[in-house]
Amino acid sequence: MNIEEWSGYEVSEGVLEDAANWIALLDSNTLDEKGQIAFYEWLQAQPAHQHAYLELSEMWAKSSCLKSMEHLVEKSQVLSFPNQLSKHDSEPETLPPSSSPAWAYSLALGLIFVGLSMPLIQQFV
């Protein structure tokens, strides 16, 4: 999935690459005052720059957050269950037949019929 599919806004590959480069520079904390001014000028130059920066910086922040929380996620483990079934336990268990009475189906169908015919009955009353 690319940025256009989930944002609905078409951004050129060059603008996305520039935004990614700016995000990496900002994250590294190596920009001096001139670099920050250049970033703000780039950001204000076109609405596409602002959109690309917003979308990519949100993804960058989410991925950074996930990486910093990695130690909190429990690792999955495969648990073995004992296999001590007797011959009687290994036979499939049959379910008892349905306990609803036969008249319940007729009642349900009758109520459906009455509900569907109510508009017709109300016309004549």
C-alpha positions as CSV (number, residue, x, y, z in Angstrom):
1,M,0.0,0.0,0.0
2,N,1.4,3.4,-0.9
3,I,0.7,6.8,0.5
4,E,-1.8,7.8,-2.1
5,E,-4.0,4.8,-1.4
6,W,-4.5,5.6,2.3
7,S,-4.3,9.4,2.2
8,G,-6.2,10.1,-0.9
9,Y,-3.6,12.7,-1.9
10,E,-1.2,12.2,-4.7
11,V,2.4,12.9,-3.8
12,S,5.4,12.5,-6.1
13,E,8.2,10.1,-5.3
14,G,10.7,12.9,-5.2
15,V,8.6,14.8,-2.6
16,L,8.3,11.6,-0.5
17,E,12.0,11.0,-0.7
18,D,12.7,14.6,0.3
19,A,10.3,14.3,3.3
20,A,11.9,11.0,4.4
21,N,15.4,12.6,4.2
22,W,14.2,15.6,6.3
23,I,12.6,13.3,8.9
24,A,15.8,11.3,9.2
25,L,17.8,14.5,9.6
26,L,15.5,15.9,12.2
27,D,15.5,12.6,14.1
28,S,19.3,12.6,14.2
29,N,19.5,16.0,15.9
30,T,22.3,17.1,13.6
31,L,20.6,20.1,11.9
32,D,22.1,23.4,12.7
33,E,20.2,26.7,12.5
34,K,20.7,27.0,8.7
35,G,19.5,23.4,8.2
36,Q,16.3,24.1,10.3
37,I,15.6,27.3,8.2
38,A,16.1,25.2,5.0
39,F,13.7,22.6,6.4
40,Y,11.0,25.3,7.2
41,E,11.5,26.8,3.7
42,W,11.1,23.4,2.1
43,L,8.0,22.7,4.2
44,Q,6.3,26.0,3.3
45,A,7.2,25.8,-0.4
46,Q,4.3,23.5,-1.4
47,P,1.3,21.9,0.2
48,A,2.5,18.5,-1.1
49,H,5.6,19.0,1.1
50,Q,3.5,19.5,4.2
51,H,1.3,16.6,3.4
52,A,4.2,14.2,2.8
53,Y,6.0,15.3,5.9
54,L,2.9,14.9,8.0
55,E,2.1,11.4,6.8
56,L,5.7,10.1,6.9
57,S,6.4,11.7,10.3
58,E,3.3,10.0,11.7
59,M,4.5,6.6,10.4
60,W,8.0,7.3,11.7
61,A,6.7,8.1,15.2
62,K,4.5,5.0,15.3
63,S,7.4,2.8,14.3
64,S,9.7,4.4,16.9
65,C,7.1,3.9,19.5
66,L,6.8,0.2,18.7
67,K,10.5,-0.3,18.8
68,S,10.8,1.3,22.2
69,M,8.0,-0.9,23.6
70,E,9.4,-4.1,22.2
71,H,10.6,-5.3,25.6
72,L,7.1,-5.1,27.0
73,V,5.6,-7.6,24.5
74,E,5.7,-11.1,25.8
75,K,7.3,-13.7,23.5
76,S,5.0,-16.4,22.4
77,Q,5.6,-19.9,23.7
78,V,4.4,-23.2,22.5
79,L,2.7,-25.1,25.4
80,S,2.5,-28.9,25.3
81,F,-0.6,-30.5,26.7
82,P,-0.5,-34.0,28.2
83,N,-1.8,-36.7,25.9
84,Q,-3.1,-39.2,28.5
85,L,-6.5,-40.1,27.0
86,S,-8.0,-43.4,27.9
87,K,-9.7,-45.5,25.2
88,H,-13.1,-44.3,26.4
89,D,-12.0,-40.6,26.2
90,S,-10.8,-40.8,22.6
91,E,-14.2,-41.7,21.2
92,P,-16.0,-38.8,19.7
93,E,-18.7,-37.4,22.0
94,T,-22.2,-37.3,20.5
95,L,-24.3,-34.2,21.2
96,P,-27.9,-34.7,22.6
97,P,-30.7,-34.0,20.1
98,S,-32.1,-30.5,20.2
99,S,-34.3,-29.9,23.2
100,S,-36.6,-27.3,21.6
101,P,-40.2,-28.7,21.2
102,A,-41.6,-29.2,17.7
103,W,-44.3,-26.6,18.2
104,A,-41.7,-23.8,18.7
105,Y,-40.9,-23.9,14.9
106,S,-44.6,-23.7,14.0
107,L,-45.1,-20.8,16.5
108,A,-42.1,-18.9,15.0
109,L,-43.4,-19.3,11.4
110,G,-46.8,-18.2,12.5
111,L,-45.4,-15.1,14.2
112,I,-43.4,-14.3,11.1
113,F,-46.5,-14.6,8.9
114,V,-48.5,-12.4,11.2
115,G,-45.8,-9.8,11.2
116,L,-45.5,-9.7,7.5
117,S,-49.3,-9.5,7.0
118,M,-49.8,-6.7,9.5
119,P,-49.7,-3.9,6.9
120,L,-52.3,-5.7,4.8
121,I,-54.6,-6.2,7.9
122,Q,-54.2,-2.5,8.9
123,Q,-55.4,-1.3,5.5
124,F,-58.8,-3.0,6.0
125,V,-59.3,-1.9,9.7
